[in-house]
Amino acid sequence: MTATARTKLKRKLFSVADYYKMLETGLLSERDRVELIHGEIIRMSPIGSKHARYVNIIANFIKEELGKQVITSVQNPIRLSRFSEPEPDIAILKRSDDFYADGHPTPKDVYFLVEVADTSVGYDFDVKLPLYAAAGIAEVWILDVNAQQITQHSQADGNAYLEVDAFTKGMTLKCTVMDFELDLDVIFR
């Protein structure tokens, strides 16, 4: 074998069933900050106080605006496929009397998602956003803590969104899938 020859490594992709088997057997615990993306177990960044603040502000705003019309799910799994079960920061879900007791919500249950990014901006834009688009999630907001900006992504097409708009302080974001608006002065005060 020459110095330029490379060994191709084979990767084991995990299914959602494998993932939960790891939880059952103790290989993973509920304290582990991980999510399953494209069959790989990805370690998530710790939640800092800025990140938590923005998640709380947006989740509370949505709950006040939309009330009992929706379920506002914070940092809980969404089953996108056999190999992907991310945990978006906020998922706005269709009402379910049992609050999805029989299984995690799937794309058909999602109105829109919100990701809050401070240290994970690249990951949220480059990995999670295409994953959401491919699953047919109608709208995704990414709040960039450092840029003090929310980008709204709508009209999923393949693994991308056709419409992308950026909003900063002093602007109003109008949701494309539900009838409400978000004044960014409420978020970035």
N, C-alpha and C positions, 0 to 999 in steps of 0.2 A: 504494500500500500504506500502510495507516495504522500509526501507532506501536504500536497494540495487536496488529496482525497478527503472527503468529509463523510462522517457517519450520519445517516439520517435517523433521528430518534423517533420512535413510535410513542405516541401519547395515548393514554387511556382517558377517554371521555366518560364522564359520569352522567347518568340520567338522573332525573328528579327522584326516581325510586331508589337509586343507589345513594343519593344524597341523604334521603330520609333514613335509609338503612344505617348510614354512618352515625346519624343522630341516635337511633335506637340502640346501637352497640356501644356508644360512648366515644367513637373516634372524633366526633364533633359534639359540641354542647351548645345549648341555646345562648351561652355567654360568648361564644365565638362570633366575631363580627365578620361573617363571610356571606357571599351570595353565589349562586350557580349561574354562570354566564357561558353559553356555547359549550357546555359540558365540562367546564373548568371551575374549580372552586377558587374564588377570588377573595382575598382578604380586603376588607373595607377599612378605610381610614377611621381613626377614632373621631367621635363627634365632639368638636370644640364648642365653646360657648357661643361664638358668633353664628356658627352653623345652626345650633339648637335654637338660638334666638329667632332667626329667620324662618325656620320650620314652624316654630310656635306662632309667630305673627301671621304667616300665610294660612296655616291650618285654622287658627281662630277666626281670621277674616272670612274665610270660605264658609266655615260653620255658621257664622253670623248671617252671611248673605244668602246661603242656600238652605240652611237649617235642615229640616227633615226630608228634603227632596233627595238628598244624597247621603252616602256614607263617606265620611272623611277618614281615610285610613292612613295612619302615620307610621312609616318605616316597617311596613308589613309586606310579605311576598305577593307577587303577581305571577301566576303560572303562564308564561308566554309560549312554551313549547316543551317537548320531552326533555330538552337539554338546557333550558334557561328558566330561572326563577329569580329575577332580580327583586330587590327591596327598595323601591323608589321612596324618596323622602315623604311625599304625599301622593296618595292616589284618591281621586274623586270617583267614587263607584256608584253604580245603580243601586237603589234600595234593594235589600234582601231581608225578609222577615227574620231569617235565622242568622244574619250577619256572616254568611258564607261558612257556616259550621261544617258543611260536608266537603269543603275543599276551597283552596285559595281561589280568588277571583281570576278570571282569564280575560283576554283582550275584549271580548264581547261585553264584559261587565264594567269596563273602564270608560268614563267620560273623558278625563284627562289626567295627566301626571305632572308632578312638580319635582324637580331635582334641585337641591341647594348645593352649590359647589364652592368650596374655598380651596382646599388642596386637591380636589378631584376634578377640576375643570376639564382637563384634557380627556380623562376617562369618561366623563359624562357626555362630552360632545363626540368623541371618537368611537366609543364602544357602546354605551347605553342608548344614545339617540338613534343610531342605525338599527339597533335591536328592537327598539320600540316602533320605529317606522315599519320594519319588516313584519312585525306582529299586527300592524294595522291600528295602532293606538292613534286616535284622531288628532290629539293635541298634546304637546309637551312644552312645559315651561322650564327653562334652566336659569336659576338665579345665581349669577356670578357675584359672590360676596365681595371680592376684591375690586371688581370693576363697577360695583353698585349698579348692576344692569340685569334685566330679565329679557331673555330671548324667547319668543313665542314661536313654536314650530307647529305648522298645521298642514293638512293635505298630504298625508303619507302616500308615497309612491315608491314601491320597492323598498330599499333600505335608506331612503332619504325623505325629507319633507320639502314640498314645492314652495311653500310660503314660510318665510322666516322674517320676523320683525323684532327689532330691539327697542326696549323701553328703559328710560332712566327717570330719575326724580323729576317731578313736574309734568309727567306724562300719564296717560290713562291707557291701560291694557284692556281691550274688550275681548272676552272669551269667545272663541268661534263656535264652540259646541254647546254652550249654555248661555242663558240670558243674564249676564252680569258683567260688571266692569271692576277693575282693580286700579285704584288711584295709587301710583307709586310713591306719593308722599306719605302714605300710610306705612309703607314698607321701609323706605329709606329716610327715616327721620333723624 
